[in-house]
Amino acid sequence: MSETRCPCLSGLRYDDCCGRFHRGHALAPTAEQLMRSRFSAFAVGDPAYLLATWHPRTRPESLELDPEDRWYRLDIHATERGGPFDDAGLVTFTAYHRGPQGAGTMHEVSRFVREDGRWLYLDGQVS
């Protein structure tokens, strides 16, 4: 996947963008970057990364991704706080997918917290 564009649509190569987070070579510096890397984890089928970046208080025991779902577009609408010096942040986004049931979108306001210098997904309100 080294030469392919990152699924988060940053315009960067996957290895230079979310791939480095997925491989554990770096931590996402902002809540938005964690959101982007989590979307990319859905797109490349990496449930281990999703679980590792989910807050332990709200994380499910396990996570199975449907291999037939294809997550192909992420639109970030707004971010509130979530910067390198914050301890919490919100990211509002729409994610687009296709699968056996057809095309769909998911619009969510996600809450993130930073603990021990590491951003974690806490929960989200889907609308």
C-alpha positions as a printed Julia matrix, in Angstrom:
127×3 Matrix{Float64}:
   0.0    0.0    0.0
   3.09   2.23   0.12
   2.41   4.2   -3.08
  -1.35   4.53  -2.68
  -3.03   7.68  -1.44
  -4.25   7.64   2.12
  -7.93   6.7    2.51
  -8.45   9.74   4.78
  -8.09  11.92   1.64
  -5.28  14.04   3.05
  -3.55  13.9   -0.33
  -0.52  12.16   1.21
   0.65   8.62   0.58
  -0.79   6.1    3.04
   2.68   5.29   4.47
   3.35   8.99   5.12
  -0.06   9.66   6.64
  -2.22   7.18   8.56
  -0.05   4.15   7.81
   2.61   5.33  10.27
  -0.01   5.46  13.03
  -1.41   2.04  12.09
   2.08   0.52  12.25
   2.75   2.15  15.65
   5.6    4.35  14.38
   3.9    7.54  15.63
   0.92   8.74  17.66
  -1.74  10.98  16.18
  -0.88  14.52  17.39
  -4.46  15.85  17.25
  -8.0   14.56  17.67
  -8.68  15.22  13.98
  -5.65  13.2   12.91
  -6.79  10.35  15.16
 -10.24  10.56  13.53
  -8.63  10.41  10.09
  -6.46   7.44  11.09
  -9.46   5.61  12.52
 -11.41   6.16   9.28
  -8.41   4.82   7.37
  -8.34   1.79   9.68
 -11.93   1.05   8.65
 -10.92   1.52   5.0
  -7.93  -0.85   5.17
  -9.59  -3.34   7.55
  -7.51  -2.82  10.7
  -9.76  -3.57  13.73
  -6.74  -3.9   16.04
  -5.89  -0.22  15.52
  -9.5    0.79  16.12
  -9.57  -1.09  19.42
  -6.15   0.24  20.46
  -7.29   3.85  19.93
 -10.65   3.41  21.69
 -10.9    4.58  25.29
 -10.97   1.55  27.64
 -14.12   2.87  29.35
 -16.18   2.67  26.14
 -14.23   0.14  24.03
 -16.05  -3.05  23.02
 -14.53  -6.43  23.85
 -13.99  -7.17  20.16
 -14.67  -5.64  16.78
 -15.39  -7.37  13.5
 -15.33  -5.37  10.29
 -17.42  -6.47   7.35
 -14.89  -7.17   4.57
 -17.53  -6.36   1.96
 -18.0   -2.79   3.22
 -15.8   -0.29   1.42
 -15.18   3.02   3.23
 -14.07   5.46   0.54
 -14.59   9.08   1.59
 -14.24  11.17   4.73
 -15.45  14.75   5.04
 -14.38  16.61   8.18
 -16.93  19.35   8.83
 -15.63  20.85  12.07
 -13.16  20.38  14.87
 -13.44  21.88  18.31
 -10.3   21.88  20.4
  -8.4   18.6   20.08
  -5.06  20.26  19.36
  -1.64  19.27  20.61
  -2.11  21.17  23.9
  -5.72  20.12  24.61
  -6.99  17.2   26.65
 -10.33  16.85  24.83
 -11.77  17.54  21.42
 -14.73  17.08  19.11
 -14.64  16.16  15.43
 -17.75  16.34  13.25
 -17.54  14.26  10.1
 -19.38  12.32   7.43
 -18.0    8.97   6.28
 -19.15   7.33   3.04
 -19.29   3.6    2.36
 -20.53   1.01  -0.11
 -21.39  -2.6    0.54
 -23.77  -5.41  -0.33
 -26.65  -3.35   1.04
 -25.76  -0.38  -1.18
 -24.18   3.0   -0.48
 -24.55   4.92   2.75
 -23.2    7.64   4.97
 -22.51   8.02   8.64
 -22.58  11.49  10.18
 -21.11  11.69  13.67
 -19.86  14.11  16.27
 -17.01  12.19  17.91
 -15.53  12.92  21.33
 -11.84  12.39  21.94
  -9.71  12.62  25.07
  -5.97  12.72  25.48
  -4.5   10.63  28.27
  -0.79  10.2   28.92
  -0.06  12.16  25.73
  -2.16   9.84  23.57
  -5.44  10.68  21.84
  -8.27   8.17  22.27
 -11.75   7.92  20.77
 -14.29   8.17  23.62
 -17.67   8.02  21.89
 -19.82   9.65  19.26
 -23.29  10.9   18.56
 -24.54   9.6   15.22
 -27.17  11.65  13.41
